[in-house]
C-alpha cells in the first residue's frame, strides 16, 4: 500500500458513496451556520418539506451582523434584526444548538469551533463562510460552502464534491526577524497567484 496523506485518510474515512457523476458523497462531521447564509437554506428545506437530518452536528451562531458597541435588542439596523430573528426561529424549530448573544460562546463563526473544542483533527467541517478552510490548521478538512450547499448539509449531512488535488509547498530556511507565517503564505500566494490552489 502506498503512503497516503492526511487529506486522503480523512477523505476516505468520510466517503459515503461515489456518485454516478464521479463525485464523492462526503459525510460532514460538523456543520457551522450563521445568520447570513442560513435563512435561505432553511427556507429551501421548508419548501421541500425536509428536516435537519442531524441537528446535533450543526452549531449556529450570530456573527456578521452583531453590533460591536450596542447589542441591545431590537438592533438599530432593521435588516440585522430581521436576520437574527430568522436564525433564532430556525434553530429553535430544528433543535440546533445556538451560540447567541449573551451565551458566552457567540462569536466569529470560523473561530468559535476551535475555541470551544468542536474542531478536532480528522474531522470534516462545512460552513457558509469562506474562512472555514482555516480549520485545516487543526488537521481537519473544512469547506467554505454556498447557500445551496448549506441546505444540502442540513438535509443530508453530506456534500457532493470532486476530490481535491493536494499540493505540497516546501519552505526552507530561517525567517528574518519580523517575518511571520502570514508573511510566508502571502508570499506563496503572490508567487502562485490567487488561483494557485485550483
C-alpha positions in Angstrom: 0.0 0.0 0.0 1.4 3.4 -0.9 1.7 6.2 1.5 -1.4 8.4 1.9 -1.7 12.0 3.0 -3.8 13.1 6.0 -6.2 14.6 3.4 -6.6 11.2 1.7 -7.1 9.4 5.1 -9.8 11.9 6.3 -11.5 12.0 2.9 -11.6 8.2 2.6 -12.9 7.8 6.2 -15.8 10.2 5.4 -16.7 8.9 2.0 -20.3 7.7 2.0 -20.6 6.9 -1.7 -19.1 7.5 -5.1 -21.9 9.1 -7.2 -22.6 8.4 -10.9 -21.1 11.8 -11.7 -17.8 10.6 -10.2 -18.1 13.0 -7.3 -17.8 11.8 -3.7 -20.7 12.0 -1.3 -18.7 13.1 1.8 -20.1 12.9 5.3 -19.7 16.2 7.2 -18.9 15.8 10.9 -19.5 19.4 11.9 -21.7 22.0 10.2 -21.4 25.6 11.3 -24.2 28.0 10.4 -24.7 31.7 10.9 -27.3 34.4 10.2 -26.2 35.4 6.7 -26.2 32.2 4.6 -28.6 30.1 6.6 -32.0 31.8 6.3 -32.4 30.9 2.6 -31.1 27.4 3.2 -33.7 26.8 5.9 -36.4 28.3 3.7 -35.4 25.8 0.9 -35.8 23.0 3.4 -39.3 24.1 4.4 -40.3 24.4 0.7 -39.3 20.8 0.1 -40.8 19.5 3.4 -37.4 18.4 4.7 -36.0 18.5 8.2 -32.4 18.9 9.5 -31.1 15.3 9.5 -28.6 15.6 12.4 -29.3 18.8 14.4 -26.7 17.9 17.0 -23.9 18.0 14.3 -24.8 21.6 13.5 -23.8 24.6 15.6 -25.3 28.0 15.0 -24.1 31.5 16.0 -24.7 35.1 15.1 -21.5 36.6 13.6 -21.6 39.1 10.8 -24.4 41.4 11.9 -23.7 41.8 15.6 -23.1 45.4 16.6 -19.8 46.0 18.4 -21.0 48.8 20.7 -24.7 48.3 21.5 -26.1 44.8 21.3 -29.5 45.8 22.8 -32.4 44.3 21.0 -34.0 45.2 18.8 -30.9 46.1 16.8 -30.9 49.6 15.3 -30.3 48.1 11.8 -33.7 46.6 10.8 -32.1 44.1 8.4 -29.7 42.9 11.1 -32.7 42.4 13.5 -34.6 40.5 10.8 -31.6 38.2 10.3 -31.1 37.5 14.0 -34.8 36.8 14.4 -34.7 34.3 11.4 -31.7 32.3 12.9 -33.3 32.3 16.4 -36.5 30.9 14.9 -34.7 28.4 12.6 -32.5 26.9 15.3 -35.4 26.7 17.8 -37.6 25.0 15.2 -34.9 22.5 14.3 -33.4 21.9 17.8 -30.0 23.1 16.7 -27.5 24.2 19.4 -27.2 28.0 19.3 -24.5 30.3 20.5 -26.5 33.5 20.7 -25.5 36.9 22.1 -25.1 36.5 25.9 -24.4 32.8 25.7 -20.7 33.3 26.4 -19.9 31.2 23.3 -21.1 33.5 20.5 -18.5 34.9 18.1 -17.0 34.7 14.7 -18.3 31.5 13.1 -15.0 30.2 11.9 -13.3 30.9 15.3 -15.8 29.6 17.8 -15.4 25.9 16.8 -11.7 25.8 17.7 -12.3 27.9 20.7 -15.0 25.6 22.0 -13.0 22.4 21.2 -15.5 21.4 18.5 -12.9 21.3 15.7 -10.8 18.2 16.0 -8.1 16.5 13.9 -9.5 14.2 11.3 -12.9 15.8 11.1 -14.8 17.1 8.1 -16.3 20.6 8.6 -18.5 22.8 6.5 -19.8 26.4 6.8 -21.2 29.1 4.6 -18.1 31.2 5.2 -15.0 31.3 3.0 -12.7 31.4 6.1 -13.9 27.9 7.1 -10.9 26.4 5.4 -8.7 27.7 8.2 -9.9 24.7 10.3 -7.3 22.8 8.2 -4.7 24.2 10.7 -6.2 21.8 13.2 -5.9 18.7 11.0 -9.5 18.8 9.7 -10.8 19.1 6.1 -13.0 22.1 6.0 -15.1 23.6 3.3 -16.4 27.1 2.8 -19.7 26.5 1.1 -22.6 28.4 -0.6 -26.2 28.7 0.5 -27.5 25.7 -1.6 -24.7 23.5 -0.1 -25.7 24.8 3.4 -29.2 23.4 2.5 -27.7 20.1 1.4 -25.7 19.6 4.6 -28.7 20.5 6.7 -30.8 17.9 4.8 -28.3 15.1 4.3 -25.2 15.8 6.5 -23.2 15.3 3.3 -21.7 17.3 0.4 -21.2 16.1 -3.1 -17.6 17.1 -4.1 -14.9 16.2 -6.6 -11.8 15.1 -4.7 -9.4 17.9 -4.4 -5.8 17.7 -5.5 -3.2 18.1 -2.9 -0.3 20.5 -3.4 2.8 20.5 -1.3 4.7 23.7 -0.8 8.1 23.4 0.9 9.6 26.4 2.7 13.2 26.1 3.8 15.5 28.3 5.8 15.1 30.7 8.7 12.8 33.7 8.7 14.3 37.1 9.3 13.2 39.0 12.4 9.8 40.5 11.9 8.8 38.0 9.2 6.0 35.6 10.3 3.9 32.7 9.0 1.3 35.1 7.4 4.1 36.9 5.5 5.3 33.5 4.2 1.8 32.4 3.0 1.1 35.8 1.4 4.4 35.5 -0.5 3.4 32.0 -1.6 0.0 33.3 -2.8 1.8 36.1 -4.7 4.1 33.6 -6.4 1.3 31.1 -7.3 -1.4 33.6 -8.0 -4.8 33.8 -6.4 -5.9 30.6 -8.3 -2.8 28.7 -7.2 -4.9 26.3 -5.1 -7.1 25.4 -8.1 
